Amino acid sequence: MQQFNSRTIWLSICLLSAILTAIAAIIILSLIPIYLPYHNLYSYDDADIVPSPNLMFSFASDISPNDASLFNHSTIMNTNEISRQLESIFQLKTESLSVSAIEPVDFSSDDKNRKRRAVNSASTIGNSIDLIIRVTINYLFCGRSHHCKIKLHDRIIQMINTSRRKTFPITLLFNNNVQLLISVASCMAQSLTSTGPSQYTRLRGKSCINSDLEICTTDKLPDLYDASIEELQKGLGMGYFTSVDLVQAYLARIDEINLKGPALRAVIEISPVALEAAHTADVLRAKGTILSSLHGIPILLKDNIATRAEDGMNTTAGSFALLGSIPPDDATVAKKLRNAGAILLGKTSLSEWANFRGINITNGWSARGGQATSAFYPLGDACGSSTGSGIAASIGLAAGTLGTETDGSIVCPSNRNNLVGIKPTVGLTSRNLVIPISHNQDTIGPMCRSVADAAAILNIIAGRDTNDNATLSQNETVSNYTRHLIKDGLKGARIGVLRRVFANATYGEYPEHIISVFNKTIEDTFKKLGAIIFDPADLAYAEKLASGDAEFLILTFDLKVDLERYLSRLINNNTVPRTLQDLIDYNNRNQNIELPPGRSNQLLFLASQNTTNLQDLNYTAAIADNIDFVKNRGIDALFDQYKLDALIAPTEGYTSRPPAITGYPIITVPLGFLPDTTEVKTNANTTLFQLPIWPAPNFPFGLSFIGRAYSESKLIELAYSYEQATQNYKNGKPFQAALPKTQISDILCRK
C-alpha cells in the first residue's frame, strides 16, 4: 500500500509537471507572433522609442447634438463591453485594449490652432460630430520587451487604419440608465499626444464626415510629384499623415516605375530600415521632439555616399567590385541628415565610378544599376554622373536627393531633369566616406524641385568636419541658407554673362533653342527685376579652359591616391579591392558585367594607374596652371573688374568647368524645355547597345549662377528670385508613363 501510494504520488507529480510545461510552452508560443517579427526588424532596445500606450480612435458617427449633450453630465458604464467589441471588429487579441473615455467632438474650421473641441450642450454642429474613443493598450502581454510593445502598438494602429469606413453599431450605456444606440464608421487611430480634458491632437487633421475636408482626397494633400519639404512638414505637423505613411508612398512610387513600366532605373537600392527610421521619427514627433526642418523627410543618396553597415545598404559607385564592402561609418553628410531626423530612403543609380572609369561610357549606366534613363523622353539621356538622383527628384521618388560633383555631375543632371541643383564650394560639405575622384574638385550637394528645398538640405549637410581638412577653411557657424530666399534678390544685383564658349551652342554641342531662351530671359526677367547686366563678361583663355587638359591630368593623378585611401578604410579585410589595380583586374575578370559591349573600356582607370604621385612635376604644374589661368586671371579677374555678384550661362555645355576647377559654387535652376521640333539623332548603336538619347523634344534645360568661394547665400538669393519670377519648372512635365500614380491618399485610404 505504501509502495502504491508513493508510485501514484510520483506519477501525479510527473503529470502535473508535464501539464505546467505545456502551459508555459503555449504562453511562449502565443507571444512569438507579437515579439519575433518586430525583434527581427528592430535592432535597438531603447525604452524611449516605445510609443505611449494611450491611443485615440476617431469614428464618424450619427450622434446628434442633443444626444452629445448627454456626455456633459453622464458617465458611460459599459466600457469593458465596448473594449471587447472593438477587439472583435478589428481582429485584435482579447483584452489587448481598455477603453478609458468616449467623447463626441466637433470640427471647428475657424479654429486657428486647428484643434478639436469637446461638444457642449449649445453645439449646433450636427453631422460634423465625430466620436473619439480613448483607449489604453495592455502592454502587460509583452513584459519588459520594448520590441513587443512597439509591434503591438503598430498592429493596433494598422488594423484600424486599414479598416476605414467600416460601419458598425455600438451601444452606449450611461450611469443615469440612458441607453444610446448609434452607428459609427471607423476613421483613424493615432497616438495620443495631448492629455487635457478637452484638447486633442488633431487626428490627421480632418473630420471623419465633413466631405469638404475629407483627408482621403488628393487635392487636400500635397502632390508627391512636386511636394515641397515645407508642405510635407506641414502635413506631418498637422497630423494629416505620418513619416511611415510618407515612406510607404514613396516606396510604392519607386516600385511603379523603377524596374516596371518605363524602367527608369533611378534607384539602385532601398534601405531595409527606412520604415523603422520613419517610425522612430513619428514617435519623436508625437513626444514633441522635432530635430530639424528635415525631421521625418525621406531623402535618397547617390550610391557613392557611404551609409553605416547596420542599415543593410551597399555603397558601390555602381560597381559589383564593391558589393558587400563595409565602410566604417556613415559618410559625414549622411550622418548629418540622419541626426537631423531625415529618413535615408535608399541609394540612387549613377554613372559607374562617377563617370571616371572609361571614355564615352553613357551617362547613367552602371553594372549594378543598368542604364538609367530620363523621365522626360523615353530612353533619354538624363546626364550624369548623379543620374539617378536627378531622375528620382524629377518625378517625386523622395522629397530630395543628394548628388556629388567633380565637374558637372550635379548641375548637368539637374539641368536635364527640371531641377534645382547646388554644387557647393569645395570644402562647404564634407567628402568624408564619399567614394572619391579628386580632393581638389569633389563636393556634395542637393538636387531638388525648388531652391527652397535645396537650401533646406544644404543647411543640414554644410559645416566643418575634422575628417575633411578642406571644410576647416569655412566659418565655424553654418549660414542659414533659407534666410536668403528673397524674392527681390535680383534687384540691383550685378550679373555678368559668360558668352564666349559658354553661351555658344555650336561649341557646347547643344540646340540653338537654348541660346534663344537664355537671351530672352536676360531681357524679360533679369533686367525687369532690376539686375545690372554686363554682357558679355567673357573669361580670358576660355578656349584653353574648355579643353580641360590640365583638369584631366589632375583628376587622373588624384583618382589613384584618393580612391585607394577610401578603399583602405573599408573593414572587410581581404574580401574587397584595396588598390586601383585591383579594380582594373576585377573588371577584366568580369567583363560580361563590368565591361559589356558599348561600355567596354576603362581607359581612365588605366591612365590613373599609370600616374606616379602628387609630387610629380606634371601634376604640380597643372595645379599651378589652373590657379593662374582659371582662378586668378579668369573668374576672380571678372568678378573684380565688374564687381559682380554672379556670372550666368546656360548649364549645358562647358559651364560647369570654371567652378569645378576653382572649387567655386554653381547653382542651376530650370530655364526651359526643348520644343517638339527638336531633331532626335540616333544611329545603329543606339538600339544595339541601348544607348540613351539626347537631345530630344521635351528635355528640360537650365540656367546657371556661378559665384566665388562660399558665396552660396548670395547665389541662393539670385536663384530664388529668378525661380519665383519665372516658375519655368511648370512649363513641362515627364512623359505620362514615367509619372508614378501613388499618392499619400492611396496609403491613408486604401481599403
N, C-alpha and C positions, 0 to 999 in steps of 0.2 A: 504493500500500500504506500509506504513512504517512497519507494522507487518509482511507482506510477505517478505519484504527485510531483516528484522532482522532474520527471520527464515531461509531464504536462506543463509545468511552470516554464521549463526551458523552451518547449515548443511555442508557448504563448509569447514568451519574450522575443523569440526569433521572428514570429509572425508580426508582432507589433512593430519591431524594428524595420521589417520589410515594408510595412504599410507607411510608416513615417518617412522612410527613404523615398518611397514612390510619391508621397505628397510633396516632399521637398523638390523632387525632380520636376513634378508638374508645375510647381510655382516658378522654378527657374526657367523652364521651357516657355512658360507664358510670358516671361519678361523679355525673352530673346528678341521677338519681333519688334519690341519697343526699343530695346537697347542697341542691339548689334548694328542695324543699318546706320544709325547715327554715329555710333562709335567708329565705324569704318570711315565715315565721311569726315568727321571732325578729329583733328589731331591735338586739340587743346583740352584742358580740363580746368577752365577758369570760371569760377562762380560768377564773375562779373558779367559774363555774356549769357547767363541763364535768364530767359525772359521772365517778366513778372507773371505770377500765376493768375493775376486778375485780367479778365477779358471783358469786352463789351460786344454783345451781339446786337446788330441793328436789323430790325424787321419792319417791312411795310405792314400796315395794319388798317383794319376798317373801323377802328375805335373812333367814337365821336367825341367832340369836345366835352359834352355833358358827362359821358362815361369817364373821360380822362380826369374829370374833377374828383372822381372817387379816390384817386391816389393822394389827394391833398389831406385827407383826414382818415384814411383807412390803411390797413396793412394786409398784404397778401399772405395767406396762411399755407397754401399748398405748394411751396417752392420745391419740396422734395419730389413731389409728383411731376412737376414741370421739368425738373432736372432729369428724371428718368425718361420723360417723353423726348426731350432734346437728344439724349444719348441714343435713343432708339431711332429717331428720324435721321440722324446724321451718322449712324453706324459707328458709334463710339463705345468704348468699353464701359460697362455698368459701373456707376459710382466714380467715373473719371471727372465729373462736373458737380459743382454745387452752386445752385442759383442763390445769389446774395441779395439781389434787388431787381425790381422791374419798375420802369417808369416810362410814361409817354413823353415825347419831346416834340417840339415844333421846329420847323426850319425857318429861320429868320433871314431873309435875303438882304435886309438892310443893316445887318449886324456887321460893323466894320471889322470886328475881330473874327468874323466867320466862325462863331461858336454855336453850339446847340444850347437851347434854353429849356428848362423844365416848363411844362404846361401848367398854367394856373386856371382857376375856375372862370376867369374872364376871357380865356383864349377863344378866338374865333377862327383858328387856322383850318379847321375842318379836316379835309382829306390829306393835308400835308403832315399829319401826325404820324410819327414813327414810334415804334416800341423798342426801347433799349432794355436789354436783359443783361445784367452784370453777373458774371459767374466767377468762381474760383476753381482753377484746375487742381485736382488732387495729385500733388507730386509725391504723395507717400508711396505710390506704386514703385517709384524709382529709387527710394532710399537716398543715398548720398551721390548717386550718379548724375552729374550735370548733363552728360550726353543724352541720357534717357529723358530728362526733363525737357531739353530742347526739342527732342523728337516728338514727345507727347504734345507739347505746345504747338509745334508746327503742324502736326497731324490734325489737331482740332481746328486750327485756322483753315487749313487746306480743305477739310471736309465741308465746312460751312461755306467757304468762298467758292467752292466748285459746285455748290448746290443752290446757287442763287435762283430766285424766283420760285422756289419750291414752296407751294402753298399748303397750309395745314391748319386745322382748328386747335385752339388752346383755351382751356377753361381757367379763369382766374377766380379764386375763392377768397373773399375778403373777410376780415375779422368781425364785420358787422352783419355777417350772414348773406351779404350780397354775392351772387354768383354771376360772372360775366363770361359769356361765350363769344370769342372773337376769332376772326380769320387773320392769319399773318403769312407773309411771304418772306422767306429768308433773303437777306440783302447782303450783309457782310459782317465779318468779325475782325477785331483789331485789339491789340494790347491796350490796356487802359493806362494812360499816362497822366491823367488829371483826376484827382480824387475828391474834389469839392462836392457838396451835396447836389448842386445843380449845374456844374460846369463839366463839360465833356470834351475830350479830344474829338475833333470833327472826324467822323468815320468816313475816310476817303473823300470827305468834303461835300458829299451830296445827300440830299433827301432820297429815301428809297422810292418815293412815289412821284414827286414833282417832275413831270416829263421835261419841263423846260430846263431842269438842272440835272438831267439823267447822266450819271457818270459813264455809262456804257455807250455813249455816243461819241464818235471820234472828234467831232468839232468842239467838244469840251475838254479834250486832252491834246497835248502837243503832238503834232505830226512828226514821227520819228525820222522822216526823210530829212527834215531840216530843223529839228528841235534844237533850241539853244540850251546851253548849260543853265542859264538863268531860268528858262521855262521849266526845265526838268527839276531844278532845285525848288522852284515854287510849288510844283506838283507834289514833290516829296514832303516839303514842309507843311503843305495843307492836308496831307494825308490822302490825296487822291489816289496815289499808288505808292508802292514801296520799291526799294532798290532791288529786291528779289523779283518783283514784277518787271522792273526795267531790264534786268539781266535776262530774264526769260524771253522778253520780247525781242531783245537784240539777238539772242541766240537763235530764235526762230527765224529772224530776218536773214541771218547768215546762212542758215540751213536752206532757205529758199533759193538762193542764187549763187552760193559759193561753188558747189560741185554739181548742183542740179540746174535745170533751166539753162541760162546763158553760161553757166560755169565760169564765173569771172575769176575764181581762184584768188580772191583778195586776202583771205585769212588762211594761214598755214597751220594754225593750231589754236585750240580753245583751252583755256585754263580749267583744269579739273576742279579747282576750288573757287571758281568765280561765284557760284551760288552761296557757298559758305561765307565768302568775304561780304557779299551783299547782305546776308542775314546778320552778320556782325555789325555792319553799318546801320541796319534798321534797328537793332537792339540799342545801339548807342544813341541813335536819334530819338528813340522812344524814351530814353533816360535823360534827354535834354542835352546830349553832347554832340555838337557839330564841329568836326575837325577843321573844315575849310570850305571854300566855295565848291570844291570838288567832292565833298563827302557823299558817298553812295553813287557816284557818277561812273559809268563804265568807260574805260579808255583802252584802246588797242595799241600795242607796242610793235615796232618793227622787229623782225626776227634776228637782229644783231644786238639787241639790248638785253642783257642778261637778267634773268629772274632766279630767285633762290630755288634750290633743289626741291624743297618740301612742297612747292606749288605744283610740281609734276610737269612743268613745261620745259621744252628744249630751247636752246639758244644756238643756232647753227649757221647763220648767214645764208640759209637756204641750201647748205651742202650736207649730204649724208655723212661726210667725213667727221662732222661734229655732232651727229645724232647720238644722244646719250651722254654727251660731255656735261660735266658738273662744274659750274662756276662756284667760287667760294661764297658768293652772296648776291644780292640784288645789285644791278647797276645803280649808281647813285641816283639817277633820275627816276628809276623805277621805285627805289626806296622812298624817295621824296613823295611820289604820287601815293604810294601805299600808306605812308604816315599821314598824308593829308586826307585819308579816308576814301580815295578813289578805288574803284574796282578794276583790277588788271584783268581784262576780259580774255585776252589771248594775244597771239603774235600774228603779224601781217606778213604776207609774202613780199619778196624783194627781188631785185636783180641780184643773182648769186654773187656773194662776196662784195656786195655793194657796187657792182659793175666794174670791179677791178681785178678780174681773173683773165679775161681774154679780150680780143679786139673784135668789134662788130657782133657781139653777142646781144641778142634782143633785150630790150627793156622789159623787166618784169618776169624774166624766166629764171627759175632755179630748179635744181634737180629735185629737191623736196616738194616744192610748190607747184611745179609745172609752169605753164605760160599764163600769167595773169593778164587780163585784157580789160579795156575801158568799158564803162557803163554808158558812154555817150555815143559809141558807134560799135556795132558788132565786130569783135576781133580787133578792136582798135588798140593802138599803142598808147598806153597811159603814162608813158615816160618812166624814168627811174632815177635812182635806184629804189626810192621809197614808194614803189608802185602800189603795193597792197594797201599801204596807209592812205594813199590818195584815193584809190577806188572805194575803200571802206568808208571813209569820211564823206565821200561824194553822194552816197546813197543811204546813209544813216545806219551803218552796221555797228556804230558806237557813237558816243557823244563827241569824241575827239580822238585823234591818233597822234603818235609820236613818229617822226622820221629822223633820219640822220643825213648830214650833207658833208661831202668833201668838196664837190663842185657841182651844183645844180640838183642834187638828189632830193632836196625838199621842194625847192621852188619850181622845178620843171614839172614834176607830177602834180603839184598843187595847181599850177597854171593850166594843165590839161584836164583837171578834174573839177574845175569851177570852185576852187578852194582859196582860202587864205593860208599861206604858208610863211612861217617866220624862221629864217636861218639866222640864229643869233651870232653875235660876236664870238669868235673863238675864245673860250675862257669864261663865258657867261653861264654856260651849262656844263656840268661835269661829264667827261668822257669815260670815267672810271667804269670798267667792266662792260664797255661797249666794244664790240669787235671792230678793230680799227683799220684804217688805211694810212692816215697821216696825222701825227700830233700837231703838225703845222696848220692843217686845214679842217680837221674833223670837228663837227659840232652837232648838237641835238636840238630839235625844235618841234613846235606843234604844227599840225596840219588840221584845219578846222573849217566849218562852214562860215565863220564870221571872224572879224577882227576881235570882237569882244571875247569869244570863246578862246581864241589863240592867246590873247592877253591873260585870261584866267589861268590857262595851263602854264604859260611862261612864268607867272607869279610863283608857281609851286616849284618848278624844276630849276629855276635860276638860283645861283648862290655859290658861295665858296665851298671847296671840298679839298681837304688835305691830301686826298688820293689823286688829285689832278692839279699840279702846280700852276697850270695856266689859269685856273679860276682864282688864284690868290691875288691877281692884279686888279680885280674888281673891288668896288666898295664893299665894306663889311655888311651893310644893310641893303637888301634887295629892294629895288624900286617896286612900288605898287603900280603895275602897268595898267590896271583897269581904271586908274585915276586919269589916264591920258586918253580916254575915249571921249574926245572933244569934237563936237560936230563942226565947229568953225576952225578946226585945226589948220586948214589950208589958207586961211585969211592972213595975208602978209608973209606967207612962207616963201622963201627964196629957193626956187626949183631950177636945177639945170637939166637940160635934155641931152642925153647921150645920142648923137646922131651917127657919126662915122663908125662903121662896123656894127654897132649895137641896135640901131634902128634902120637896118638895111636888110630887106627881105631876101635879096639875092645872096648877099654874104652869109646871112644866117640860115638860108635854105628853108624859108617858110613862106606861106602865101602872102601876097601883097595886101590882101584884105586886112591883115593885122596892122600894117602901117597906116592904112586909111583910117581905121577906127582909132588908132593911137593918136594920129594928128587931130582928128575930130574932137577927141576928149580933152586935148590940151586947150582948144578954143572954147568948147562948150561947157567944160567943167572946171578945169584948173583956173582959167582966167576969170570966169564968172564968180568963182568962190574967193577971189581976191589974191590968188597966188601971183608972185612975181616970177616971170618965166625968163630964163636965159637959154635961148635956142639959136644955134647949138652951143653946147658946153662940152666940147669934144676932148677925149683923153689923148694926150700925146702918146705916140708909139702904140696906137690902138691895134694896128695890124700885127705888130710884134707880140702884143699881149694875146691876141686871139689865136696865134699859132700854138701857144701853150707849151713850147719846147722846154722852158725852164721848169714850168709846173710839172710836166710829165717826168722829168728827171728826178725832181724832189720826191714825188709820190712813189716812184719805184724804189728809191732808197728807203723811204720811211716805212713802206709796207713791210718789208722783211723784218726790220727792227721792231716795229710796233706790234705786228701780228704775232711774232714769236714771243714777245713779252706777255701778250694776252694768253697765248697757249700755255705758257709756263705756269700760269696761275690756276689752271684747271686742276681739279683734285682727283682725277681719275687714275692717277699713277701712270701706268704704261699703256692704257687702253685707248688713248686719243693721240692724234698727231701733236708733236711738240715743235716742229720746225716747218718752214715753208716748203722745204724739200719733201717732208713727209706728206704734205698736202698734194704736191705735184705727183708724187708716187701713188698716192691713193687714187687720184683722178685717172692716172694711167692704168691702174689695175681694174678700175670700174668705169671704163669708157662708155659702156652701154647706158649708164645712168647719169654720169657726170659730164661726159663729152659726146652727147648724141649728135647725129647729123644736123647741120645748121647752127650748132652751138658747140663746136668741137675743138676749140682751141683754148689754150691757157697761156697765151703769149705774154700777158702782163705778169703773171706769176713767174714765168721763166726769166723775163727781163729783171724783175726784182731779185730773183735768186742769184743773178749774175752780178749784183752790186757788191760793194765792199763794206764800208761802214760810214758813219755820219761825219767822220773826219776827212773823208775823201775830198780832194780839192775841187773836183767837178761839182760835188754836192754843195759845198760851202759857197762856190762861185755862183751857182744857180740861186741860192738863198739871197745872196747879196744883190744879184741882178733883179730879182723880183722886188726887193725892198726899194731899190733905186728907181726902176722904171715904172712899176705898177703903183707903189705906195707914195714915195716922195715926189716923183715927177709926174705921177698920174693922178690918183684920186685926191690926195692931200693938196696938190697944187691947184686943182679945180675948185675944191672947197674954199681954199684961201683966196683965190683970185676973185671969185664971185660972192664970197661969204654965204655959201649955200647951206640950206637945211637938208637937202637931199638931191640926189640925181634920180632921174626916171628914164625908163626904156621899156619896150616890150620884153616880157620874160623869156620868150622863145629866143633861140639863137645863142649868142655868147654872153648874154647879160650877167649870168651868174659868175663869170670868170674873175672880173676885178675884185668883187668882195670875197670870193673864195681864196684868191692868192694873198690878199691883205689880211684876211681873217675878219673883215668888216661885216656888219649885218645887212641883210636884204629881206624885204617883205614883198610878197606878191599878192595881189588882190585881183578878183575877176574883172576882165575888161570887155569880153565879148565872146561870140560863138562864130565859127566858120559857117558860111552860107551853104545852102543846098547845092549851089553850083560848083562847090569845091571839087576839083578833079581828084579822083582816087587812083593812085598809081600802084599797080601790083605787077608781079611777074611770076614765072613758073615756080620759083622757090617759095613764094608767099603761101601757096597751097601745099606744096610738097613738104615744107618744114613748119607749117602753121606759124608763119611769121606775122606779128601784129602790124596793123595798117595805120599809117599817118602820112600826110594829112587826109582828112575826110570831113564830110558835112557834119555839122552839129558839135564838132570838137570845141570845147572852151579854150580860151587863151587869156593870159593875164598881163598885168602891168606891174612893174617892179619899182620899189623905192629903195635906194641904196644910201647908207649913211656911214659915218665914221665910227670908230670903235665905241661901243657902249652907248650908242645913240638910239637904242630901241624905243625909249619913251617918246622921242620926237617922231620917229618913223611911225609908231602906232597912232599918234595924233594925226599925222598926214593921211595914213592909210584908212583910218576910221572915218575921217572927214570925207574922203573920196568915196568910200564904200556907201556911206549913208546918203550921199547926194545922188549916187548913180543907181544903186541897187542892181548892178549889172548881173549878179548871180541869178536873178529871177527871169532872165531873158531866154533861158533854155533849160531843158531837162534831159535826163538819161532816156534811152530808148525804153519802151514800155516793159519789155521782158526783164530788163535789168533792175526794175524798181520792186523791191520787196513789198509785199502786201501787209504783213503783220504789223499791227499797231498795239499800243498798250491796252486798248479796249478789248482786243482779242484775248489777252491774258486775263484781264479782270472779269470778263463777262462770258467766258466760254461755258457752255452748258455742262 
